[in-house]
Amino acid sequence: MEQMLQEQPWTEAVFNDLRTGSEELSALVTIAATHNWAFRITASDNGYAVSTSGSFDNYLASLGANSRLRLVNRRKILESLGSVREENLWPSDVDAFFQHLNRFHLARWKKNCVTPTSLEFHKKFLSRVEAEGGRPLLSVLHCDGNVVSVLYNVWYRGVIYNIQAGFDEKFHKKLSLGSLHLGYAVEDAFEAQDTHRLDLLAGQGKNEDYKSRFATDQYQFISIMLVKSVLFRALYWMRG
């Protein structure tokens, strides 16, 4: 990285979403100091995770009553509406999974989250994860034969990363399908002998910071900028 930054012409270099305390961040701090480049923090965000090394029952007991209700206790309502089952669509029907994800995302956010270009990226990413010993977990939740929720998860080296989710907002007024589906995933993670953590990553929900309700651990991401240009360093210094 240092050699590449030295050899290439550039004014500013931006590195997004580096975890505080990581080797990558430490290396960039050292490189900037060595070459007298300005180092700026441009953004920060909180990440959340669930440690799954204990028991699922103890984890549930540590949550607030409302969080337990949303994550687990309303399963009976869901199960009363039809047969409920989970299915991993990797590698059998990847296209269908991303179609469901995009459908739910479009209804909730009024924009697509999957395009032909991004779909190819996801397929390559998941194939490479699997080639390196990971496991794509493209989970769909069926109720009465219909797909009502999806979770885009990836298992890698003992950690399940929750990348994205989508669900039918109009399915039932008393159910938060996204939370219920996540509850199944958390329980599965506790039961898996080769898993010690479910990482919810950063980001907030549409209406609330739901991840903080379910997490046992919190950490921080920061985005940084290295400024090589003397002129730009002066401008940023004057700006404060």
C-alpha positions as CSV (number, residue, x, y, z in Angstrom):
1,M,0.0,0.0,0.0
2,E,2.8,2.4,0.9
3,Q,4.6,1.7,-2.4
4,M,1.4,2.2,-4.4
5,L,0.6,5.5,-2.7
6,Q,4.1,6.7,-3.3
7,E,4.3,5.8,-7.0
8,Q,0.8,6.9,-8.2
9,P,-0.1,10.6,-8.7
10,W,-3.0,11.7,-6.4
11,T,-4.2,14.6,-4.3
12,E,-6.5,12.9,-1.8
13,A,-7.0,9.2,-1.0
14,V,-10.2,8.2,0.8
15,F,-10.6,4.9,2.8
16,N,-14.1,4.2,3.9
17,D,-15.4,2.2,6.9
18,L,-12.2,1.1,8.6
19,R,-12.6,-0.5,12.0
20,T,-10.9,1.4,14.8
21,G,-8.0,-0.5,16.2
22,S,-7.5,-2.5,13.0
23,E,-4.1,-3.2,11.4
24,E,-5.2,-1.4,8.2
25,L,-6.0,1.8,10.0
26,S,-2.8,1.7,12.1
27,A,-0.8,1.2,8.9
28,L,-2.4,4.2,7.2
29,V,-1.7,6.4,10.2
30,T,1.9,5.3,10.1
31,I,2.2,5.9,6.3
32,A,0.7,9.4,6.6
33,A,3.1,10.3,9.5
34,T,6.1,8.9,7.7
35,H,5.4,11.0,4.5
36,N,4.0,14.1,6.3
37,W,0.6,13.7,4.6
38,A,-2.4,15.1,6.3
39,F,-4.7,12.6,8.0
40,R,-8.4,13.5,8.3
41,I,-11.3,11.6,9.7
42,T,-14.3,12.3,7.4
43,A,-17.0,10.2,9.0
44,S,-17.7,7.7,11.8
45,D,-20.4,5.1,12.4
46,N,-21.2,2.5,15.1
47,G,-21.2,-1.2,14.4
48,Y,-23.1,-3.8,16.4
49,A,-22.6,-7.5,17.0
50,V,-24.0,-10.4,19.1
51,S,-21.6,-12.7,20.8
52,T,-22.9,-16.2,20.4
53,S,-20.4,-18.1,22.6
54,G,-22.9,-18.5,25.5
55,S,-26.4,-19.8,25.5
56,F,-29.3,-18.5,23.5
57,D,-31.6,-18.5,26.6
58,N,-29.1,-16.4,28.6
59,Y,-28.9,-14.0,25.6
60,L,-32.6,-13.6,25.5
61,A,-32.8,-13.0,29.3
62,S,-30.3,-10.1,28.9
63,L,-32.7,-8.3,26.4
64,G,-35.5,-6.0,27.3
65,A,-39.0,-7.3,27.2
66,N,-39.9,-5.5,24.0
67,S,-36.8,-6.8,22.2
68,R,-37.5,-10.4,23.2
69,L,-41.1,-9.9,22.0
70,R,-39.9,-8.7,18.6
71,L,-37.1,-11.2,18.2
72,V,-38.7,-14.4,19.4
73,N,-41.9,-14.2,21.4
74,R,-44.2,-13.4,18.5
75,R,-43.2,-16.5,16.5
76,K,-46.5,-18.2,17.6
77,I,-48.4,-15.5,15.7
78,L,-46.4,-16.1,12.6
79,E,-46.8,-19.9,12.9
80,S,-50.5,-19.5,13.3
81,L,-50.7,-18.0,9.9
82,G,-49.3,-21.0,8.0
83,S,-46.4,-23.4,7.8
84,V,-43.1,-21.6,8.5
85,R,-39.8,-22.7,7.2
86,E,-36.3,-21.3,6.4
87,E,-34.4,-22.1,3.3
88,N,-30.9,-21.2,2.0
89,L,-31.0,-20.3,-1.7
90,W,-27.3,-20.6,-2.1
91,P,-26.3,-22.0,-4.6
92,S,-29.6,-23.3,-5.9
93,D,-31.5,-20.1,-6.7
94,V,-29.3,-17.0,-6.2
95,D,-31.2,-14.9,-8.8
96,A,-34.5,-15.6,-7.0
97,F,-33.0,-14.5,-3.7
98,F,-31.8,-11.2,-5.0
99,Q,-35.1,-10.6,-6.8
100,H,-37.0,-11.0,-3.5
101,L,-34.4,-8.7,-1.7
102,N,-34.8,-6.1,-4.4
103,R,-38.7,-6.4,-4.3
104,F,-38.8,-5.8,-0.5
105,H,-36.2,-3.0,-0.7
106,L,-38.1,-1.2,-3.5
107,A,-41.3,-1.3,-1.5
108,R,-39.6,0.0,1.7
109,W,-37.1,2.6,0.3
110,K,-38.7,3.3,-3.2
111,K,-35.5,2.4,-5.0
112,N,-33.7,-0.6,-6.3
113,C,-30.8,-2.2,-4.4
114,V,-29.9,-4.8,-7.0
115,T,-29.0,-4.0,-10.6
116,P,-27.6,-6.3,-13.3
117,T,-24.1,-5.0,-12.6
118,S,-24.4,-5.3,-8.8
119,L,-25.9,-8.8,-9.1
120,E,-22.8,-10.0,-11.0
121,F,-20.7,-8.5,-8.2
122,H,-22.6,-10.3,-5.5
123,K,-22.3,-13.6,-7.3
124,K,-18.6,-13.3,-7.7
125,F,-18.2,-12.1,-4.1
126,L,-20.2,-15.1,-2.8
127,S,-18.3,-17.6,-5.0
128,R,-15.0,-16.3,-3.8
129,V,-16.1,-16.4,-0.2
130,E,-17.0,-20.0,-0.6
131,A,-13.7,-20.8,-2.4
132,E,-11.9,-19.4,0.7
133,G,-13.9,-21.6,3.1
134,G,-16.8,-19.3,3.9
135,R,-20.5,-20.1,3.6
136,P,-23.1,-17.8,1.8
137,L,-26.3,-17.8,3.8
138,L,-29.0,-16.5,1.5
139,S,-31.9,-17.2,3.9
140,V,-35.5,-16.9,2.9
141,L,-38.4,-17.2,5.4
142,H,-41.5,-18.9,4.0
143,C,-45.0,-18.6,5.6
144,D,-47.8,-20.5,4.0
145,G,-45.7,-21.1,0.9
146,N,-44.9,-17.4,0.4
147,V,-41.5,-15.7,0.8
148,V,-42.1,-13.0,3.5
149,S,-38.5,-12.1,4.5
150,V,-34.9,-12.5,3.4
151,L,-31.5,-12.2,5.1
152,Y,-28.3,-11.8,3.2
153,N,-25.7,-13.3,5.5
154,V,-22.2,-14.7,5.0
155,W,-20.4,-17.0,7.4
156,Y,-16.6,-16.6,7.4
157,R,-14.0,-17.8,10.0
158,G,-16.5,-18.2,12.8
159,V,-18.5,-15.0,12.2
160,I,-21.8,-14.5,10.5
161,Y,-22.0,-11.1,8.8
162,N,-25.5,-9.7,8.3
163,I,-25.1,-7.7,5.1
164,Q,-28.7,-6.8,4.2
165,A,-32.3,-7.8,4.9
166,G,-35.7,-7.3,3.4
167,F,-39.3,-8.2,4.4
168,D,-43.0,-7.7,3.6
169,E,-43.9,-4.7,5.7
170,K,-47.7,-5.2,5.2
171,F,-47.7,-8.9,6.2
172,H,-49.2,-8.4,9.7
173,K,-49.6,-5.3,11.8
174,K,-48.4,-7.1,15.0
175,L,-45.3,-8.7,13.5
176,S,-41.9,-7.2,12.7
177,L,-40.8,-9.9,10.2
178,G,-37.3,-8.5,9.9
179,S,-36.7,-8.9,13.6
180,L,-38.4,-12.4,13.7
181,H,-36.2,-13.6,10.8
182,L,-33.1,-12.2,12.5
183,G,-34.2,-14.0,15.7
184,Y,-34.1,-17.3,13.9
185,A,-30.6,-16.5,12.5
186,V,-29.3,-15.5,16.0
187,E,-30.6,-18.7,17.5
188,D,-29.0,-20.7,14.6
189,A,-25.7,-18.9,15.3
190,F,-25.8,-19.8,19.0
191,E,-26.4,-23.5,18.1
192,A,-23.6,-23.7,15.6
193,Q,-20.4,-25.0,17.1
194,D,-18.2,-23.2,14.6
195,T,-19.7,-19.8,15.2
196,H,-18.9,-17.3,17.9
197,R,-20.3,-14.1,16.6
198,L,-23.1,-12.6,14.5
199,D,-22.0,-9.2,13.2
200,L,-24.8,-6.8,12.4
201,L,-22.4,-4.3,11.0
202,A,-23.3,-0.6,10.9
203,G,-26.4,1.2,9.8
204,Q,-29.8,2.1,11.3
205,G,-33.3,0.9,10.5
206,K,-35.9,3.1,8.8
207,N,-37.6,4.0,12.0
208,E,-35.2,3.1,14.8
209,D,-31.7,2.0,15.7
210,Y,-32.9,-1.6,16.1
211,K,-29.4,-3.1,16.0
212,S,-28.4,-1.5,19.3
213,R,-31.4,-3.3,21.0
214,F,-30.2,-6.7,20.0
215,A,-26.5,-6.3,20.2
216,T,-24.2,-7.4,23.0
217,D,-21.1,-5.6,21.6
218,Q,-20.6,-2.2,19.9
219,Y,-17.6,-1.0,17.9
220,Q,-16.8,1.9,15.6
221,F,-16.0,2.4,11.9
222,I,-14.3,5.5,10.7
223,S,-13.7,6.8,7.2
224,I,-10.4,8.6,6.6
225,M,-8.7,10.8,4.0
226,L,-5.0,11.1,3.3
227,V,-4.0,14.4,1.7
228,K,-0.8,14.5,-0.3
229,S,-1.1,17.9,-2.0
230,V,0.6,20.7,-0.1
231,L,-2.0,23.1,-1.4
232,F,-4.9,21.0,-0.3
233,R,-3.3,20.3,3.1
234,A,-3.1,24.1,3.6
235,L,-6.7,24.6,2.5
236,Y,-8.0,21.9,4.9
237,W,-5.8,23.4,7.7
238,M,-7.4,26.8,7.1
239,R,-10.9,25.2,7.1
240,G,-10.1,23.6,10.4
